[in-house]
Amino acid sequence: MRYEYGDRDAVEVAVHSEGFAALLRGLGMPEGRKTGRVHVPGLVRRGPDRVALEFLSGLFGADGWISARENRVEVGIAQASPWGESSEFLEGVSSLLKRTTGVYARVLEAGSYETSVDGRRSVFGLGFRGEHVERFLTRVPFEYSVRKRELGLWAGAYLRYRARGGKDAFERFVEERCLPGGLVLDRVVDVERR
């Protein structure tokens, strides 16, 4: 079963096949509601770049964020860890990004919060901007989130437009050149009025 939530980009999957559940566990999929420590699966860390890129694409499509407004585009992802511990998972993601795309992203502690279940948690963020965003967006599409994928395709085209000397803000660029689904018009040849 697949459960989607209208107020956020989240998907919960219930697996009823013991064999498929065993395969997912073997690939490193955590069980339960975000229980235990999360890490980049060994098969992804040691596998070919195309496997790592698919992993990154799904991860950023599900849990990452993209922000594009005015002349600025940023991409990132956040994760909570037990208080006092580093984010081993985001360090692994940073390593994958560097290896597969040449994107350098630092993991920074962004704050903390209290929970009623397991006490204090640290929040870590991994983000990047500038040339690293363009490199990311041209190699790692936001899969599994139509809204993020569309915005990512527009933002990648916008960054290329700015690199060629374009002056418009992101919002105007989208209004004048972008179509639903992530399509971008390179130039308008003719407009026919009826």
N, C-alpha and C positions, 0 to 999 in steps of 0.2 A: 504494500500500500504506500501511497505517496500523499503526504499531507502538506499543503502549501498554506502559508499565512498571508492574508491580504495586506496587513499593515507593515510587513518587513520581508526582506529577501531571505527566507529560511525554508528549508525543506527537511522534513523528518521522514525517514524510511523505516518501515517495519518489514523485516524479512521473516518469512514463514518456512523457508527451506533450510534444513539443517546443513545440507551440503554447501549451499550458497553462503550461509552464515559462517561456516568454517573457512571458506575461501576468503571472505571479507576480513575475518579475524587474522588469517595468515598474511593478508596484505597490510595489516596494521590498523584496520578500522576499529576505533574504540566503540564499546558497547555502552548502552544506557544514555542518559541525558548528560552529555559532556562530562562524564566521570573520568577520573584518573588523569594521568599526565598525557599530554598530546605530543607527538613527535612526528617528524617526517619519516615515513616508512623506509626501511632499508632498501627495498626494491626500487624506490624512487631515487634515493641518494646514490645508489650504485648503478642504476640502470642507465640506458642511453638517454641523451638529451631530449629526444621526442617524448619519452615517458615523463621526464621532469617537467617539460613544457605543458603537457596535458594536466599534470597535477597542479601546477601553478595556475593554469587557466581556470580549472574548476574551483580551486581554493579562492582565488580573487573574485571569481564570479559569485561564489556563495557568501564569503565572509569579508571580502575586501571592499574598499570604497574608492570612488573617483569624484573629484570636485573640479569643475571647470566654470570659471566666471571671470568676467572682465578679460584680463590678459594672462591669467594664471591657471595652470592645470596641475593638479596634484593627485597622486595615487598612494594608497596605503592599506594597511591591515592592522588590527589590534588583537591582543589576546590577554586574558587574565591568568595569572599564575599564583600558586600559594605564596603568602607573604614571606618575603626574604629570599625567594628563589628567583633565579634569572629565567628568561623565556628561552629555553632550549629549542622550542619549536620555531620561534621567529628567527633565531640564529641559524637554524637549518634552512629556513626559507630564504634568508639573506644569502646563504652560501649557494643555494640552487640558482637564485637570480644572477649572482655574479658569474657562476660557471656557464649557464645556458644563454644569457642575454648580455652580459657585460654591465648589468645594472648594479651599482653600488648603493646599498641601503643600510643604514645603521638602525640598530634596535635601541630605542630609548625608553626609559621608564616614564610613563605619562601620569601616574597617580596611583591611588589605591581606594578601596571601598570595603565596607563591612558587609558580611552576609550572615544570615541567620543559621545557615547550615554548617559552613566550614570556616567561619571567622574572617579575618582580614585577607584580602587578595590584592596583589599588585597588578597594575595594568601597564602593559608594554605596547608600544607602537612601532611599526616599521613603515617608513614613508620615504618617498623620493619625489623630486620635481626636476624641472629643467630638461636637459638632454636625456636624463635617465628615464623620464616619463615617456618621451617619444620612442626611445629604444624599447621600453617595455611594451607600449601599445602597438608597436609594429611587429612584435614577436609573440606576445601573449594576449590573445583576445579574452575578454571576460565571458567565459562560457556559462551557460545555465542561468543567466539572468538577462533577459531581453533588454531591459532598461539600461543596465550597466554596459552591456555589449554595444548598444546603439551609441550611448554617450562616449564610450571608449573609442569607437571608430570615428566619431565626429571630432573628438579631442585630438586624436592622432593626426587627422587631416588638418585641423586647425594649427597644430604645432608646425607641420610642414609648410603651411600657408604663411605663418609668421616668419619662418626661416627664409622664405623667398621674398621677404620684404612687406608682407601684408600688414596693414595697420588696424583693421577692425578688431573690436572686442569680440570675445567668444560668442556672446549672445547674438550680436549682429551677423557674425559669420554663419551661425546656425540658421537664423531667420532667412538669410539670403541664399545659402548654398546647400543646406542639408535637407534630406528627405527621410521619411520614416524608415526604420530598419537599418539605419547607419549609413545609408547611401549619401555620397557627397558629390555635388556637381563641381567639376573642375572649372568650367566656364560655360556661360550661356551664349549660344550662337545666335539664336533668333527667338523672338517671342511673337506668337501669332495671336491676335485678338479676334474673338468671334462675337 
